């Protein structure tokens, strides 16, 4: 249920199903690194490559590297893989630290 507002944002066109997770307003280091790597140009997503590769367990520089890798590899096939991996990770509750 906590993802419902994000689903509404997807319907409104402000978010995508796959892309880098939106940064919080106070995550200045994440925002700066994403800008440096061009990731800020991507539409934020409900899930992303960083989320299926560690979620909360990843340090910010590693998240940005994975987001940048997504920027280079984005395709329908890659998005489908990320969505499938997200489904599996959510069912298993992998990578959740809180």
C-alpha positions in Angstrom: 0.0 0.0 0.0 2.9 2.4 0.6 3.7 2.3 -3.1 0.2 3.5 -4.1 1.2 7.2 -4.5 4.0 6.1 -6.8 1.6 4.0 -8.9 -0.5 7.2 -9.3 2.7 9.1 -10.3 3.3 6.4 -13.0 -0.2 6.9 -14.3 0.3 10.7 -14.3 3.6 10.2 -16.3 5.9 11.6 -13.6 7.5 8.2 -12.9 8.2 4.9 -14.7 8.0 1.3 -13.5 11.8 1.0 -14.0 14.4 3.7 -13.4 16.4 5.0 -10.5 14.4 5.4 -7.3 13.5 9.0 -6.5 16.0 10.7 -4.2 14.8 12.3 -1.0 15.1 16.1 -0.7 18.0 15.7 1.8 20.1 13.2 -0.1 22.4 15.8 -1.5 25.3 13.4 -2.0 23.1 11.0 -4.0 21.7 13.9 -6.1 25.2 15.3 -6.8 26.6 11.9 -7.9 23.6 11.2 -10.1 24.0 14.5 -11.8 27.7 13.9 -12.3 26.9 10.6 -14.0 23.9 11.8 -16.1 21.5 9.6 -14.2 19.4 12.7 -13.2 18.1 12.7 -16.8 16.2 9.4 -16.3 12.6 9.3 -15.2 12.5 8.0 -11.6 11.1 4.5 -11.2 9.2 2.3 -8.9 12.1 -0.1 -9.1 15.5 -0.1 -10.6 18.8 -2.0 -11.3 20.2 -0.8 -7.9 17.2 -2.0 -6.1 17.5 -5.6 -7.4 21.2 -5.5 -6.6 21.2 -4.6 -3.0 18.5 -2.0 -2.2 19.1 -0.5 1.2 22.3 -2.4 1.7 24.3 -0.5 -1.0 26.4 2.6 -0.3 25.4 5.6 -2.3 28.3 5.5 -4.7 27.5 1.8 -5.6 23.8 2.8 -6.1 24.8 5.5 -8.5 27.1 3.1 -10.4 24.3 0.7 -10.9 21.9 3.5 -11.9 24.6 4.7 -14.5 24.8 1.1 -15.8 21.0 1.1 -16.2 21.3 4.4 -18.1 23.7 2.7 -20.6 21.7 -0.6 -20.8 18.1 0.5 -20.7 15.8 -1.5 -23.0 12.5 -3.3 -22.8 14.2 -6.6 -22.2 16.4 -5.2 -19.4 13.3 -3.5 -17.9 11.5 -6.8 -18.0 14.4 -8.5 -16.3 14.4 -5.9 -13.5 10.7 -6.1 -13.0 10.9 -9.9 -12.7 13.9 -9.7 -10.3 12.0 -7.1 -8.2 9.0 -9.4 -7.9 11.3 -12.2 -6.7 13.2 -10.0 -4.3 9.9 -8.6 -2.8 8.6 -12.1 -2.2 11.8 -13.1 -0.5 12.2 -9.8 1.3 15.8 -9.7 0.1 18.0 -6.6 0.8 15.6 -4.8 3.2 17.4 -3.3 6.2 14.5 -1.7 7.9 
